[in-house]
Amino acid sequence: MASSSLILRILSVRRMAMFGALLLMLMFINFYSRPLKQCNCANHLEGSHSVSSDSQFENSAVKSQIDNLETRKSPDVKSAKKFVNDFKAGYEAFYRYQNKSLYQVQKDTRLPLLRLSEAENDVKYRTKMGKQWMQEKTAVFVGTARNAKDHLPRNIKDIHRLGKLFKDYWIVFVENDSKDGTREFLIGVVKQYNKTIILGCEPINSPAECHIDIKYRSGKIHKPGWAQKRNEEEIVDRGVTMSILRNMILDYIYANLADKADLMIAIEPDISWHPWNLDNIAQGIYYFSTRPQLDLLCANGRLWGKIYDPCSRTYYSMKKFTNVDDNDKTFVTDAMAVEKNKIPIKVDSCFQAFAIYRISSLVKHNAHYYLAPGERNCEHNTLARQLPERYIDPVMWLDIYSLVVHSRDRW
């Protein structure tokens, strides 16, 4: 009897275990057969605990991705499968995409150079076609001027020479705190050419002296020029100051000329140029006519035989486009980029005292001069890097014969 009772208890336990297993299986099937609910990942990440601004940015990015997934249509599985298995279709799609690229990496030099057709290799062809295109387009010449009266007359003359090749053109300068009659001279330009705008102080085009009296955090008054003695903090503050002044120009263009002007030509008006070679400029402007993606083209400004303004010119490392190890040369030199090369080269940033921007690109990116906190950099770099397609044109050769050396004692 005892053994029979034990056997019955064992069978009862086995039946209960089997029943429990069956119940768990039914629950499992029921759970996974229901429609999956969208996980509110963003809310989970953005819980009541405090998060840094970086985390908040990441959370918003995650939420954006979730929103995109919710609104995205289900993919066509058949067509996707067909595409994946069709090498020819993938090959054709790949090269259609590749052919949209403005540049190619040159085999010998490994430089990212603008792609040219056979006809475009002829500089005379580019010059002719560039001038024809300019007749249908408009430009705005911009710059910041302080104590630049000695050099402005020649530069204004060159602006008018180049401007007359366009259908129409404007001049927009910022002037502040000059002591040599710079504003008085510029107001004279306004009277002679009524599409000239002088910013800096209210009202616009005021003949009264413009005193902003900008001070660095150290208390030192801002004065222009590389000859000024500045400590590390003041170098940073100088970049911030120039960014704010140049942003006045951009904001004026966005508010008043964005739908009227095609190109913005930024120059340094306080240096002395040899007369601009208009053919060199026109052949470079040609590239804007055939490449809608082109955002920025900088001149090959030359001072004493060397390319000017090293602070605003940065090339890509060769590691960006080719496989090189640490023993290989991984940087591009001026000699490689502009001395031995005649094709526009894609760069990380540039200005070179003469830079041509497509205004629609500036508007599209709402581009401004902005330095990161503590960034010790040329303000021109920060604007250029907001535009994807930026190049220096070695053939757009413009000679500078002297600089304004802003002496510490003079101003």
C-alpha positions as CSV (number, residue, x, y, z in Angstrom):
1,M,0.0,0.0,0.0
2,A,2.8,2.4,0.9
3,S,4.5,1.8,-2.5
4,S,1.2,2.4,-4.3
5,S,0.6,5.6,-2.5
6,L,4.1,6.8,-3.3
7,I,3.6,6.0,-7.0
8,L,0.3,7.9,-7.1
9,R,2.0,11.0,-5.5
10,I,4.8,10.9,-8.1
11,L,2.3,10.7,-10.9
12,S,0.3,13.6,-9.4
13,V,3.5,15.7,-9.2
14,R,4.4,14.8,-12.9
15,R,0.9,15.8,-14.0
16,M,1.1,19.1,-12.2
17,A,4.5,19.8,-13.7
18,M,3.3,19.0,-17.2
19,F,0.2,21.2,-16.6
20,G,2.5,24.0,-15.5
21,A,4.7,23.7,-18.5
22,L,1.7,23.7,-20.8
23,L,0.4,26.8,-19.1
24,L,3.7,28.6,-19.5
25,M,3.9,27.6,-23.2
26,L,0.4,29.0,-23.8
27,M,1.3,32.3,-22.0
28,F,4.5,32.5,-24.1
29,I,2.6,32.0,-27.4
30,N,0.0,34.5,-26.4
31,F,2.6,37.2,-25.5
32,Y,4.5,36.9,-28.8
33,S,1.4,36.7,-31.0
34,R,0.3,40.2,-29.9
35,P,1.3,43.3,-31.9
36,L,4.5,44.8,-30.5
37,K,4.1,48.2,-28.9
38,Q,6.5,51.0,-29.8
39,C,9.0,51.4,-27.0
40,N,8.9,55.0,-25.7
41,C,12.7,55.0,-25.6
42,A,13.0,58.8,-25.6
43,N,10.9,59.1,-22.5
44,H,12.8,56.3,-20.9
45,L,16.1,58.1,-21.6
46,E,14.7,61.4,-20.4
47,G,13.5,60.2,-17.0
48,S,13.2,62.3,-14.0
49,H,16.9,62.1,-13.3
50,S,19.0,65.0,-14.4
51,V,20.9,64.8,-17.7
52,S,23.6,66.8,-19.3
53,S,23.0,69.0,-22.4
54,D,24.8,66.3,-24.5
55,S,22.4,63.7,-23.2
56,Q,19.5,65.9,-24.0
57,F,20.8,66.2,-27.6
58,E,21.2,62.5,-27.9
59,N,17.7,61.9,-26.5
60,S,16.2,64.3,-29.1
61,A,18.1,62.5,-31.8
62,V,16.7,59.1,-30.6
63,K,13.2,60.5,-30.5
64,S,13.6,61.9,-34.0
65,Q,14.7,58.4,-35.2
66,I,11.7,56.8,-33.6
67,D,9.4,59.4,-35.2
68,N,10.9,58.6,-38.6
69,L,10.4,54.9,-38.0
70,E,6.8,55.4,-37.1
71,T,6.0,57.3,-40.3
72,R,8.2,55.3,-42.6
73,K,6.4,53.0,-45.1
74,S,7.0,49.3,-45.0
75,P,9.7,48.4,-47.5
76,D,8.9,46.5,-50.6
77,V,10.6,43.2,-49.7
78,K,10.5,41.9,-53.3
79,S,12.1,44.9,-54.8
80,A,14.7,45.1,-52.0
81,K,15.6,41.5,-52.5
82,K,15.8,41.9,-56.2
83,F,18.2,44.9,-55.8
84,V,20.4,43.1,-53.4
85,N,20.7,40.2,-55.7
86,D,21.2,42.3,-58.9
87,F,24.9,43.2,-59.1
88,K,24.4,45.1,-62.4
89,A,21.7,47.3,-60.8
90,G,23.9,48.0,-57.8
91,Y,26.9,48.7,-60.0
92,E,24.9,51.3,-62.1
93,A,23.4,52.9,-59.0
94,F,26.9,53.1,-57.4
95,Y,28.4,54.9,-60.4
96,R,25.4,57.2,-60.8
97,Y,26.1,58.3,-57.2
98,Q,29.9,58.5,-57.8
99,N,29.4,60.7,-60.9
100,K,27.7,63.3,-58.7
101,S,30.9,63.9,-56.8
102,L,32.6,67.2,-57.6
103,Y,36.0,65.8,-56.9
104,Q,38.1,62.8,-57.5
105,V,41.3,61.6,-55.7
106,Q,44.2,61.9,-58.1
107,K,46.1,58.7,-58.4
108,D,49.7,60.1,-58.2
109,T,49.3,62.8,-55.6
110,R,46.3,61.4,-53.7
111,L,44.8,64.9,-53.6
112,P,41.0,65.5,-53.8
113,L,40.8,67.6,-57.0
114,L,37.8,69.0,-58.8
115,R,36.8,66.8,-61.7
116,L,37.2,68.6,-65.0
117,S,36.0,67.8,-68.5
118,E,38.3,68.0,-71.5
119,A,37.0,71.4,-72.5
120,E,37.3,72.7,-68.9
121,N,41.1,72.0,-68.9
122,D,41.3,75.0,-71.3
123,V,41.6,78.2,-69.1
124,K,40.5,80.4,-72.0
125,Y,37.3,78.4,-72.3
126,R,36.6,78.8,-68.6
127,T,37.3,82.5,-68.8
128,K,35.0,83.0,-71.7
129,M,32.2,81.0,-70.3
130,G,32.6,82.4,-66.8
131,K,32.2,86.0,-68.1
132,Q,29.1,85.0,-70.0
133,W,27.6,83.5,-66.9
134,M,28.5,86.6,-64.8
135,Q,26.5,88.8,-67.1
136,E,23.4,87.1,-65.9
137,K,24.3,87.0,-62.2
138,T,24.7,89.4,-59.3
139,A,27.3,89.7,-56.6
140,V,27.8,91.5,-53.3
141,F,31.3,92.5,-52.2
142,V,31.9,92.5,-48.4
143,G,34.6,93.3,-45.9
144,T,35.5,94.8,-42.6
145,A,37.5,98.1,-42.6
146,R,39.2,99.9,-39.7
147,N,41.9,102.5,-40.4
148,A,42.1,101.3,-44.0
149,K,41.9,104.6,-45.8
150,D,45.4,104.3,-47.4
151,H,44.4,101.1,-49.2
152,L,40.7,101.5,-49.8
153,P,40.8,103.7,-53.0
154,R,42.7,101.0,-55.0
155,N,40.5,98.2,-53.6
156,I,37.2,100.1,-54.3
157,K,38.4,100.6,-57.9
158,D,39.0,96.9,-58.3
159,I,35.6,96.1,-56.9
160,H,34.0,98.3,-59.5
161,R,36.1,96.8,-62.2
162,L,35.0,93.3,-61.3
163,G,31.5,94.3,-60.4
164,K,30.8,95.7,-63.9
165,L,31.3,92.1,-65.3
166,F,28.1,91.1,-63.3
167,K,24.5,92.0,-64.1
168,D,24.4,94.0,-60.9
169,Y,26.4,94.3,-57.7
170,W,26.4,95.7,-54.1
171,I,29.1,96.7,-51.7
172,V,28.6,96.0,-47.9
173,F,31.3,96.9,-45.5
174,V,31.5,97.1,-41.7
175,E,33.5,100.1,-40.3
176,N,34.1,100.9,-36.7
177,D,36.5,102.9,-34.5
178,S,38.7,104.3,-37.4
179,K,40.8,107.3,-36.7
180,D,42.2,107.9,-40.2
181,G,39.0,109.0,-42.0
182,T,38.0,105.5,-43.3
183,R,34.3,106.1,-42.6
184,E,34.4,109.5,-44.3
185,F,36.0,107.9,-47.4
186,L,33.4,105.1,-47.4
187,I,30.5,107.5,-47.1
188,G,32.0,109.2,-50.2
189,V,31.7,105.8,-51.9
190,V,28.0,105.6,-50.9
191,K,27.4,108.9,-52.6
192,Q,29.0,107.8,-55.8
193,Y,27.5,104.3,-55.9
194,N,24.1,104.1,-54.1
195,K,24.3,100.3,-53.8
196,T,26.9,100.7,-51.1
197,I,26.0,99.8,-47.5
198,I,28.1,100.8,-44.5
199,L,27.3,99.0,-41.2
200,G,28.8,99.1,-37.8
201,C,26.7,101.7,-36.0
202,E,23.1,102.9,-36.4
203,P,21.8,104.3,-38.6
204,I,23.1,102.5,-41.6
205,N,25.3,104.7,-43.8
206,S,25.6,107.2,-41.0
207,P,28.4,109.8,-41.6
208,A,29.0,110.2,-37.9
209,E,32.1,108.4,-36.4
210,C,31.3,104.9,-35.3
211,H,32.6,104.2,-31.8
212,I,32.0,100.6,-30.6
213,D,35.1,100.5,-28.4
214,I,35.3,96.7,-28.2
215,K,37.2,95.4,-25.2
216,Y,38.5,91.9,-24.5
217,R,37.8,90.1,-21.2
218,S,41.2,91.3,-20.0
219,G,40.0,94.9,-20.4
220,K,42.3,95.6,-23.4
221,I,40.7,97.5,-26.2
222,H,40.4,95.5,-29.4
223,K,42.7,96.7,-32.2
224,P,43.0,95.0,-35.6
225,G,46.0,93.4,-37.1
226,W,48.4,90.5,-36.5
227,A,51.1,92.8,-35.2
228,Q,49.1,93.5,-32.0
229,K,50.5,91.8,-28.9
230,R,47.9,89.5,-27.4
231,N,47.9,86.8,-24.7
232,E,46.2,83.4,-25.3
233,E,42.8,84.6,-24.0
234,E,43.0,87.8,-26.1
235,I,43.7,85.8,-29.2
236,V,40.5,83.9,-28.6
237,D,38.6,87.2,-27.9
238,R,40.0,88.7,-31.1
239,G,38.4,85.8,-33.1
240,V,35.1,86.3,-31.3
241,T,35.2,90.1,-32.0
242,M,35.8,89.6,-35.7
243,S,33.1,86.9,-35.9
244,I,30.5,89.3,-34.5
245,L,31.5,92.1,-36.9
246,R,31.4,89.8,-39.9
247,N,28.1,88.3,-38.9
248,M,26.6,91.8,-39.2
249,I,27.3,91.5,-42.9
250,L,25.8,88.0,-43.2
251,D,22.7,89.1,-41.3
252,Y,22.2,92.1,-43.6
253,I,22.5,89.9,-46.7
254,Y,20.1,87.4,-45.3
255,A,17.6,90.1,-44.5
256,N,18.0,92.2,-47.6
257,L,19.9,90.5,-50.5
258,A,19.4,86.8,-50.1
259,D,16.9,86.7,-53.0
260,K,18.8,89.3,-55.1
261,A,22.5,88.4,-55.0
262,D,24.0,85.1,-56.3
263,L,27.5,85.3,-55.0
264,M,29.2,86.9,-52.0
265,I,32.8,88.0,-52.6
266,A,34.6,88.5,-49.3
267,I,37.9,90.5,-49.4
268,E,40.4,92.1,-47.1
269,P,40.1,95.8,-47.8
270,D,43.0,96.8,-45.7
271,I,45.7,95.2,-47.8
272,S,47.2,96.5,-51.1
273,W,46.7,94.4,-54.1
274,H,48.2,94.6,-57.5
275,P,45.3,95.2,-59.9
276,W,43.1,92.2,-59.8
277,N,43.5,89.9,-62.8
278,L,39.8,89.7,-63.9
279,D,40.4,86.8,-66.3
280,N,41.8,84.7,-63.4
281,I,38.7,85.5,-61.4
282,A,36.3,84.9,-64.2
283,Q,37.7,81.4,-65.0
284,G,37.2,80.5,-61.3
285,I,33.7,81.8,-61.2
286,Y,33.0,79.6,-64.2
287,Y,32.9,76.6,-61.9
288,F,29.8,78.0,-60.1
289,S,28.0,78.0,-63.4
290,T,28.4,74.3,-64.0
291,R,28.4,72.9,-60.5
292,P,25.4,73.8,-58.4
293,Q,26.8,72.0,-55.4
294,L,29.9,74.3,-55.3
295,D,29.7,76.4,-52.1
296,L,33.0,78.2,-51.8
297,L,36.0,79.0,-54.0
298,C,39.0,80.8,-52.6
299,A,41.7,82.6,-54.6
300,N,45.3,81.8,-54.7
301,G,46.3,85.0,-53.0
302,R,50.0,85.6,-53.2
303,L,52.3,87.7,-51.0
304,W,56.0,87.9,-51.7
305,G,55.8,84.7,-53.9
306,K,54.0,82.6,-51.3
307,I,50.3,81.8,-50.7
308,Y,48.9,84.3,-48.3
309,D,47.1,83.9,-45.0
310,P,48.2,80.6,-43.5
311,C,45.7,80.9,-40.6
312,S,42.6,80.5,-42.8
313,R,43.9,77.7,-45.0
314,T,43.7,74.1,-43.9
315,Y,44.0,71.0,-46.0
316,Y,42.6,67.5,-45.4
317,S,44.9,64.9,-44.1
318,M,45.7,62.2,-46.7
319,K,44.3,59.7,-44.3
320,K,40.8,61.0,-45.2
321,F,41.0,59.7,-48.7
322,T,43.7,57.0,-48.8
323,N,45.2,54.3,-46.7
324,V,48.5,55.5,-45.3
325,D,50.3,54.5,-42.2
326,D,52.1,56.7,-39.7
327,N,55.4,56.4,-41.6
328,D,53.8,57.9,-44.7
329,K,53.4,61.6,-45.3
330,T,49.8,62.3,-44.1
331,F,49.6,66.0,-44.7
332,V,49.2,68.2,-47.8
333,T,51.6,71.1,-48.3
334,D,51.2,74.4,-50.2
335,A,53.6,73.1,-52.8
336,M,51.5,70.1,-53.5
337,A,48.2,72.0,-53.4
338,V,48.9,75.2,-55.3
339,E,52.4,75.3,-56.5
340,K,52.5,72.1,-58.6
341,N,48.8,71.8,-59.2
342,K,46.5,73.8,-61.6
343,I,43.1,72.2,-60.5
344,P,40.9,73.4,-57.6
345,I,41.6,71.3,-54.6
346,K,39.0,70.4,-51.9
347,V,40.1,71.8,-48.6
348,D,39.0,71.8,-45.0
349,S,38.8,75.6,-44.9
350,C,40.1,78.7,-46.8
351,F,39.7,82.4,-47.3
352,Q,43.0,83.8,-48.7
353,A,41.8,87.4,-48.5
354,F,39.5,86.8,-51.5
355,A,36.8,84.1,-51.2
356,I,33.6,83.6,-53.3
357,Y,30.6,82.1,-51.6
358,R,27.3,80.9,-53.2
359,I,24.7,82.9,-51.3
360,S,22.0,80.2,-51.6
361,S,24.5,77.8,-49.8
362,L,25.0,80.3,-47.0
363,V,21.3,80.7,-46.6
364,K,20.6,77.0,-46.7
365,H,23.0,76.3,-43.9
366,N,22.2,79.6,-42.0
367,A,25.9,79.9,-42.0
368,H,27.6,82.3,-39.5
369,Y,31.1,82.9,-38.1
370,Y,31.1,80.9,-34.9
371,L,34.0,79.7,-32.7
372,A,33.6,77.0,-30.1
373,P,34.2,78.1,-26.5
374,G,38.0,78.7,-26.2
375,E,38.6,78.0,-29.9
376,R,41.8,79.7,-31.0
377,N,41.2,79.8,-34.7
378,C,40.8,82.1,-37.6
379,E,37.1,83.0,-37.9
380,H,37.0,82.4,-41.6
381,N,37.6,78.7,-40.9
382,T,34.4,78.4,-38.9
383,L,32.3,79.8,-41.8
384,A,34.0,77.6,-44.4
385,R,33.5,74.4,-42.5
386,Q,29.7,74.9,-42.5
387,L,29.8,74.5,-46.3
388,P,30.4,71.0,-47.7
389,E,32.0,71.8,-51.0
390,R,34.9,74.2,-50.6
391,Y,38.0,74.6,-52.8
392,I,41.1,76.7,-53.4
393,D,41.7,77.5,-57.1
394,P,45.4,77.7,-57.9
395,V,44.7,79.5,-61.2
396,M,42.8,82.3,-59.5
397,W,46.1,84.0,-58.8
398,L,45.9,87.4,-57.2
399,D,49.0,89.3,-56.1
400,I,49.3,91.3,-52.9
401,Y,52.1,93.8,-52.7
402,S,51.8,95.1,-49.1
403,L,49.9,94.6,-45.9
404,V,48.7,97.1,-43.3
405,V,50.9,96.4,-40.4
406,H,48.7,97.6,-37.5
407,S,51.5,98.9,-35.2
408,R,50.8,98.8,-31.5
409,D,51.8,102.4,-31.3
410,R,49.9,103.8,-34.3
411,W,46.4,103.1,-33.1
